[in-house]
Each structure stands twice: as structure tokens, then as C-alpha cells.
Amino acid sequence: MPKGSVEKKIHSLREQIHKHDYAYYVEDRPTISDYEYDQLYKELEELEAKHPDLVTPDSPTQRVSGKPADKFHKKEHRIAMLSLQNSFDTEDIYTFDERVKKFLATDEEIEYYCELKLDGLAIELVYEDSQLVAAITRGDGITGEDVTQNVKTIKAIPLRLKENIPLLEVRGEIVMRKQDFLALNEWQSEKGLNEFANPRNAAAGSIRQLDPSITARRNLIFYAYGVGLSENISIQQHSELYELFRKLQIPEIANKYNQICKGPAKVEEYYKWIESIRHDLQFDIDGIVVKVNSIDLQNELGFVARNPRWATAVKFTPERSETTIQDIVVQVGRTGALTPVAVMEPVDVGGVTVTHATLHNQDEIDRKDIRIGDRVVVHRAGDVIPEVVEVLIKKRPKKTEAFQIPKQCPICQTETIKEEEEVKSRCPNPLCEARIKEGLKHFASRRAMNIDKLGDKWIDTFVDKDLVHTFSDIYKIKKSDLLALERMGEKSAQNLLDSIQQSKNVDLANFIFALGIRFVGEQTAKNLAQKFQSLEMFLGASEEDLLEVEDIGPKLVRSILQTISSKNFRQEIEELLRVGIEIKKPEIASSELAGKTFVITGTLPEERGKIKKQIESRGGKVSSSISKKTHYLLAGENAGSKLDKAKELNISILSWEDFLKM
Ligand code: IVH
């Protein structure tokens, strides 16, 4: 190819990738299948490898580049990043309004621009000649840390602006979605690493990784809410800033949740609305921010100390409650990890009754000095996980003792071990009853073998009754065994057997995940299946083969090799195949439904999870709520409000039959 056409081709690939990134990460409206996207990306990588002189810093291939840093360098903000005055009381909206009016010497109603107070990490993106040249944390407001390499890995952040702008500093918040936070913690715990207390800490921890490839895996998102220094930008109203962001393809969420409110009463209504929907949001917010909309008035109002006079934050009352720790029990997980859990007097935290809270590990117990009998404050971290925030030492009863996780496994009494780099101690006995039970629960779980009628309670019973010890034992259960159990009728026994039978036909990735090999999570299992394509190939993998798999390091390789070379493991696999497990070859995703978003509602003949898989394997996407971006509503029987909303928005409605034809 002549140089000119290579350049053109590279340019076109970058444009296409950027367009798809924007559709996927900002608009939540994928336009092609993952497979097709990967092909574009590969083609670009190959061309750039052949023509290194054509690699530019704004190429999508440069999002994750460079070696891990040894530390972050300090960098000054050209204009200080100030903070907002905070309050917890809606009364203060009125006080704020009075102060603004008094300062401006006016009686007229002020137009306020109201927005979400995102609970993440403030960041400044510096664009020079439309190129992203730096990303700096807020730090102390004057000087922050240069985290450019890490911020570039966030795909929603443009590396180059859509229009020519000599200088623009964009300010906003980096946040982690609640679902990604939960998944990250699951992964951390699987790997024996420290879990994050809430999505904000997880977002901040992810940005402060010295190795950008780790940040890249964390699914962070960014929303803009302000600007620092700029050239050639003139806006009269804060609201216009969001129009500018949209034009430049800088992510923001203004059109969904922001509102112009005239006068404090409207602001109070806005506050109440946002407070009522905060739990439905995908990310944490801790209040609202109220800004005077007119930029002229903002300039007139100016600053007092380190806060603008033209803006204020009204926070939500934190959902905290006081209760007593009645006991601390130690749970043993599938890998043998010991986790202390506080059993508490039931207490309401923001509308949810909380009885248990994980205490994570010994270090955490020591740090907070949590003891049985203590009065404690609990909240729900990231709206989901109950957590002990602090001990009320003054209320501590007499004669309590510091809590120590036992040195023996609480289930099988084997001496526990603690590896140096790990935070939890572990029971090393593979035959420990707790480990067997948890391993079986993992095996049967939805994302593994998906034996949906085999709930945790039944697994406990089967092990207690000596019916099941190994994975393959599940497939040897007879109806007469089941009928001999208490609370098991003819119909549930049959349903359970059917569900076990159905699980025999399984995707390679799900099967590998089900085996519960240490450190092999769902994504790693998928990568392994993609690479090896069959169980035989996987079981025959060498160290070199394994190291070629995406995202696999030496620790994982060691764990996999150790497992697949073990005689017991081999025997168990043979037994599973003998009882009739059939492994499907991984499919290369087709793309008939690329870019189409579905919402599913009502009762349908198939399970939701299966329908979702079918849609996704054809390149489509399933979302939980209807919006203008939805393409189809698949409506079963007794469809409710979603059906009304779809009609209202003129969205195509599919019956089960229409869907099957599709
Ligand atoms: S505006 C001069 N808008 O709150 C005012 N801040 O205490 C600049 N924050 O450090 C801030 N959401 O991290 C603004 N919609 C929003 C915000 C927001 C969250 C955070 C930001 C800042 C802190 C201010």
C-alpha cells in the first residue's frame, strides 16, 4: 500500500473506533458487535506496527501504553480547583438563595442550574490544540497528581476533541458504577486482595494505580461538570456548557438529571426528586449541586475564601444507624479463605433491614477495634454492602475482648495458613466440609453450570446427608435419594433432576469457571475458552500456551498448572464426562443484532438469562430500563409499566413469536 493510502486507512480506522467508543461508552448504544470492534482494533494495531512513524498520541491504541510508573508527579492547576460549601439541610437552600440575592441586591427570582453531586474523584482534563495532554487530580486544589496515563485508559474520555479548540480544561468526576464496584470486590476477594470500602475508594484506587493496564480493566466512567482555563469559548449560561460538552463529545449526564430551577422552592423540589431516585442510579451520588446559571452573575458573585459564592452543595443525610454486634462468625469460602462476619441486632439502614456485615479480615478488625458486644454505627457502602463504620467506644460494655480470627479452621479444625502477600488466612484442607459446600455452590451457580433449582440450602443438605461430595456426585443423585429428604416432594424432586439434566450441556467457558480453579474468574475462564477452544486443549496447556492468554500472569499460570496436573482433578473431570457433561465449543459471536438494544418484560417461556445470552451472542444488548435508546421491547404476559412506556416512546414491541422469528 502506498504511504498516502496507509495514512488514510489509519485515519479512517481511528475515526471508526472513536465513533463506536462514543456510542458504546457514552451513549450506551453499541453500534457493532465486540467481535467486529476487535477486528477494527486489530487492523489498526497491525498497520501501526508496520508504520511506527504514523502512531500519534491520540490513537486509540495509545490508551494503554507506556510502562508502569514508579510514582506520580505533581502538577499545578492553572486555575485552582475550589470546593463547594456543603450542607445537609434543605433549609440551607433558602439561606443560600437569600445570600445570593442580597449580594446582587436584587429581589428577582434567581435561575439556578441544579445537578447531581457525583461521589467520586475530581479530575481536570487539559486539552491543548484539541489533544488531551494532561489529566490532573484535584489534590489540594492548587497542586494535584499527574495521572494522564491512567485517565487515557477511560474509553469514554476523548483523546482528541471533536472541534478545533486551542485550550480547554474540562473538570469533572471519575466514578465507578455500583455493579462494577461489586464485581471488582468479588474479583479482589477471589485473588486474596483487599476489598474496597465503597465505589469512591475503588475509583480513586483505580486511578492511583502505577500500572495503567490495571486502571484500564476497571471500567471507570467520567462525567464533566465544569471548566478551568479556556480559549475561544464564550458561554453566557452554565447550561450552555453542557451543550458545548455534547458538541465536543465529552461525557456528561446533564440531559437526564440536570434541571434549571427558578427560585429556591423549585430547587427544593429538585432535591427531593433526586433523593427519591438516587438508589436507582448506576453510580453513587451524595447530594445535589446548585449553581447560579448566569455566568455574568457568577462573575459578579465571585468567591469567598475557597468557595464560590455562586454555588452550593446540599448533601443527603447519610444513611447510618446504630446497632449492637451480637456475635462475630468466621465463614470459610470455596478457596478456604476465612472471612469474619458481624452478626448484628437487626437495624433499618435507609429502608433496608441489615443483620450482617462483613468485617473483611483481621487487619480491618484490629484497625477499627471491633468487639462482640460493641455498639456500632453501620451504613451501606455504595448503597449496597452493609459496613461497620465505627465503634462507639464510650458505649462499650465492660469486659469485652479483642476479637481474634481462630488459628484453626472453624469447620474442620485444620491449622490455617496465611501467605505473605495475602490479607486473609486460609484453611488449606481441600476436604474441609465448608470448602466442599462452597465449591459445589459455585459449581451450580448461574454463571457456572447454572443448575437453577439446586439452591444453596439443598447443597448444604446433600453434603450433610453424605449424598454429594464431588461435582460429579450431583449427576448421580437418584429420585429415591431426594424423596427420602424432608421437605422434598415429588414435584420439586423432578424439577431438580430436570434442572441437573439440563445443565449437562454447557459452554466451555462456563465449565472452566465452574471448576473453581483458584484465581480463575469468569473473564479469565472466557479468555481460556477462547484461546483453547476445547477441554482437551485446555487440559493439555503448557506454561507457554497459558502465558499467551489475555490477562494471565505467572500466579494464575501456576495455579492452573497445579490444578490441571493433579490426579484427583483429572479423575473428577473424567467422571464428569462419564456422567454425561457435554461441552459446547465456543462460538465466534455473530453480529445480526449489532447495535440493537432490547428490554425484556413480563413472563416469557424461557428464562431471562438464556434470552439475554441469545441476544448477546448475536451482538445485541439487553438493558433493564426503557429509554429513547431502546430498539425493541420483548413483552411477555402481564407486561406492566414498561409496555406503556414503550408505547409512549414509539418503541417496537415484540411478542415471543416475533422474537423467535427474528
Ligand atoms: S462544581 C467551584 N459540580 O464536589 C466549584 N462539583 O466540594 C467546583 N462534585 O471537588 C465544583 N459533583 O469533586 C461541582 N456537579 C458537580 C459535582 C462536584 C461532584 C465534587 C467535586 C468537588 C466537590 C466540591
Residues whose N, C-alpha, C, O or C-beta is under 5 A from the ligand:
A	BS01	IVH	L82 S83 L84 E115 L116 K117 L118 A122 E173 Y225 V289 P308
